[in-house]
Structure formats: structure tokens, C-alpha cells
Amino acid sequence: MQQKNLKGNFYNLSYYRLRPTGEAEAKMRRSGDKEQTYTKKELEKIFLKEEEVRQFSLDKHGASLPHMDGNITFINNYLMDYWGHYFSAEGFALYMHLKRYCYGDIDYCWPDLDLIGAKMKKSRNTIKKYLAILEKYGFVLMFNVMNADKNNMEESPLFKIRRQVPFLPQELYEELPLDLKIDHDKFMQRLVGSHDISGELERSLDYTIIYDDILKQGTVVRKPKSDDKKSAERTAKQKILHEQITEDDRNVWAEFCKIIKTKISSPSFDTWFKGSFCVRTERTYCIYSPTLFCKEWLESRFKNQIIEIFKQMAVPFDEITFNHL
């Protein structure tokens, strides 16, 4: 008999985490009446088998508190009193909203983040901010989900939830405010007196290493890049163009760059003009950009300014054209 997936149905789901590749590209966005440049980091998908996600448990990492009669209301008081200092009220509330979906021995759930945001009166971006805090301290780990039976449609994420409450590591205990540290000391004295434990706090765990370990079991899928043929064609084109550049072309472009730098910001120059050059053919100057995006931006937004600077430089020309490598 076919086993149900972690979401309780029979769809063929794929689970993955996103990881920065270390590469980035320049993007544009509008803020009011202004155009802004920003850097978008490239991400790769690392897919994990469902059984690997099922077997992964945050509770295996770090020493957890034993059950204590009188210390449990609806949530463990230790979590509220001491971990709450690091989660903040919003992070603590988010953990409670996630944990309420984990019934019995289940340590995972897939709630609607927008619904949780509505309950907390917080935006989706704010919810993600506090998810990152909970991941940092090893209380929640999010897996993105794709449905292979629905043309790889993205589904709501699946969250692995720590069900047991770990002790604060020694480093976080030392960072507690004095009144909380004293209160923590009293709690630990009561705990040691009623349970067979040493009361010694462990060192902090680096959960990024723990998360990286599970990713080592996965399969990396990156955004497809240009094939070798296109790359070779571009390299050949660059070689031909650079052979056509004369010393006069270099001098003209160097003088142009010197002037344009006085008229625009350094980030704008680096984004739109860095790596560009010009080649003269008779009385036409063609300005080459490293990407199609930059070429289109120069042509649509900077053409008139480029023409004015060329006139200011007393460069003889009939036309300015644009191309890319």
C-alpha cells in the first residue's frame, strides 16, 4: 500500500532548501519616482528525499529539559522565561502558532503563513524574519515543497518543529540580563534537586552546520546557464571587438567615463557603465555593454546624456548606437 506523504496525501512531493551560490546580479526597481539598483543573490535548490526530511529531528541536537510537574502550563515555562528573551514576543508567538499544529508525536506541520501573519497582525516578510531567528536557535527548520504530480507547482512550506525544550547554551546564559540570570540559577537549583542531572550547561551549537549536514544528502539543482556553444560564441565576439578598438576609441571612452562619473553616482556608474567600451566605424560610435540588460538601459535612459557629453568632448560623429557582448 502506498504511504502517505508528510502532508497526509498521496501526491509526489519534493522537499528542498534554498542556498546562496555566492553569485549575484544587478536588478532595478522603482521607489516612488526614482529608479534604484539592488543586488539579487543567486540561489540554488537542494532537494531532499521525503524519508530524509521525515527522519530529520531538531530534538536530537542539544540536551533537553526533563518533564517537571508544576512547570508545565500550556507551554514550558523555561521556554517562555528564558528562550523568550532571545525570540522576542513575536518570535515566541510564531513558535507557538507553529507548534500548535504538531499533534501527538508529529514534529512537522505546513500551516498557511499568511493566516498566521493575520493572527499576529504581521506581514509575511516580518513572519520570515522571525522564522530566521527560530532557525538560528534550532527550534524550526523550513523545507520548501514542490508537487511533482502538479507540474512542480510550489506548495506551502513544511516546517520541522522542535517539540522538546533545550537548555540555554552557556553563551546565551551569560548574555541574560542580571535579573533573568539570577532567576535561571534558582530554576536550575530546583531542577538539579529533583532530577538526576548535573545542571551544567552545554556550549552553543552551530545549527548552520547541522543544516548543512542534511543538505549534503540532497541533490543540487541550479538555474540553467548558457551552454558551452553560446559561451564560446561570446568569447569569440569579445576577441573580435577588442581587436577592432583603436587607441583613439580607448581615449574617447576614457574621457567620456571621466565626465559621466561627475554626473552620476558611483553605484550607478558601476552598474551601467563598468565593463563597457566604444568602437568607431566611420562616423558612428557603437557603445558595447557587458549584458543585454545594461545595453537596453543605456539606450533608453542615458542616450541623450551620452550624446551631449560626446558633443561637449568635440568628438566628430553622426550617430551613437548600442550593442552588447
Secondary structure in CASP SS format (residue, H / E / C, confidence):
PFRMAT SS
TARGET T0000
AUTHOR 0000-0000-0000
METHOD secondary structure of the structure
MODEL  1
M C 1.00
Q C 1.00
Q C 1.00
K C 1.00
N C 1.00
L C 1.00
K C 1.00
G C 1.00
N C 1.00
F C 1.00
Y C 1.00
N C 1.00
L E 1.00
S E 1.00
Y E 1.00
Y E 1.00
R E 1.00
L E 1.00
R E 1.00
P E 1.00
T E 1.00
G E 1.00
E E 1.00
A E 1.00
E E 1.00
A E 1.00
K E 1.00
M E 1.00
R E 1.00
R E 1.00
S E 1.00
G C 1.00
D C 1.00
K E 1.00
E E 1.00
Q E 1.00
T E 1.00
Y E 1.00
T E 1.00
K E 1.00
K E 1.00
E E 1.00
L E 1.00
E E 1.00
K E 1.00
I E 1.00
F E 1.00
L E 1.00
K C 1.00
E H 1.00
E H 1.00
E H 1.00
V H 1.00
R H 1.00
Q H 1.00
F C 1.00
S C 1.00
L H 1.00
D H 1.00
K H 1.00
H C 1.00
G C 1.00
A C 1.00
S E 1.00
L C 1.00
P C 1.00
H C 1.00
M C 1.00
D C 1.00
G C 1.00
N C 1.00
I E 1.00
T C 1.00
F C 1.00
I C 1.00
N E 1.00
N H 1.00
Y H 1.00
L H 1.00
M H 1.00
D H 1.00
Y H 1.00
W H 1.00
G H 1.00
H H 1.00
Y H 1.00
F H 1.00
S H 1.00
A H 1.00
E H 1.00
G H 1.00
F H 1.00
A H 1.00
L H 1.00
Y H 1.00
M H 1.00
H H 1.00
L H 1.00
K H 1.00
R C 1.00
Y C 1.00
C C 1.00
Y C 1.00
G C 1.00
D C 1.00
I C 1.00
D C 1.00
Y E 1.00
C E 1.00
W C 1.00
P C 1.00
D C 1.00
L H 1.00
D H 1.00
L H 1.00
I H 1.00
G H 1.00
A H 1.00
K H 1.00
M H 1.00
K C 1.00
K C 1.00
S C 1.00
R H 1.00
N H 1.00
T H 1.00
I H 1.00
K H 1.00
K H 1.00
Y H 1.00
L H 1.00
A H 1.00
I H 1.00
L H 1.00
E H 1.00
K H 1.00
Y C 1.00
G C 1.00
F C 1.00
V E 1.00
L E 1.00
M E 1.00
F E 1.00
N E 1.00
V E 1.00
M E 1.00
N E 1.00
A H 1.00
D H 1.00
K H 1.00
N C 1.00
N C 1.00
M E 1.00
E E 1.00
E E 1.00
S E 1.00
P E 1.00
L E 1.00
F E 1.00
K E 1.00
I E 1.00
R C 1.00
R C 1.00
Q C 1.00
V C 1.00
P E 1.00
F C 1.00
L C 1.00
P C 1.00
Q H 1.00
E H 1.00
L H 1.00
Y H 1.00
E H 1.00
E C 1.00
L C 1.00
P C 1.00
L H 1.00
D H 1.00
L H 1.00
K H 1.00
I H 1.00
D H 1.00
H H 1.00
D H 1.00
K H 1.00
F H 1.00
M H 1.00
Q H 1.00
R H 1.00
L H 1.00
V H 1.00
G H 1.00
S H 1.00
H C 1.00
D C 1.00
I C 1.00
S C 1.00
G C 1.00
E C 1.00
L C 1.00
E C 1.00
R C 1.00
S C 1.00
L C 1.00
D C 1.00
Y H 1.00
T H 1.00
I H 1.00
I H 1.00
Y H 1.00
D H 1.00
D H 1.00
I H 1.00
L H 1.00
K C 1.00
Q C 1.00
G C 1.00
T E 1.00
V E 1.00
V E 1.00
R C 1.00
K C 1.00
P C 1.00
K C 1.00
S C 1.00
D C 1.00
D H 1.00
K H 1.00
K H 1.00
S H 1.00
A H 1.00
E H 1.00
R H 1.00
T H 1.00
A H 1.00
K H 1.00
Q H 1.00
K H 1.00
I H 1.00
L H 1.00
H H 1.00
E H 1.00
Q H 1.00
I C 1.00
T C 1.00
E H 1.00
D H 1.00
D H 1.00
R H 1.00
N H 1.00
V H 1.00
W H 1.00
A H 1.00
E H 1.00
F H 1.00
C H 1.00
K H 1.00
I H 1.00
I H 1.00
K C 1.00
T C 1.00
K C 1.00
I C 1.00
S C 1.00
S H 1.00
P H 1.00
S H 1.00
F H 1.00
D H 1.00
T H 1.00
W H 1.00
F C 1.00
K C 1.00
G C 1.00
S C 1.00
F E 1.00
C E 1.00
V E 1.00
R E 1.00
T E 1.00
E C 1.00
R C 1.00
T E 1.00
Y E 1.00
C E 1.00
I E 1.00
Y E 1.00
S E 1.00
P C 1.00
T C 1.00
L H 1.00
F H 1.00
C H 1.00
K H 1.00
E H 1.00
W H 1.00
L H 1.00
E H 1.00
S H 1.00
R H 1.00
F H 1.00
K H 1.00
N H 1.00
Q H 1.00
I H 1.00
I H 1.00
E H 1.00
I H 1.00
F H 1.00
K H 1.00
Q H 1.00
M C 1.00
A C 1.00
V C 1.00
P C 1.00
F C 1.00
D C 1.00
E E 1.00
I E 1.00
T E 1.00
F E 1.00
N E 1.00
H E 1.00
L C 1.00
END
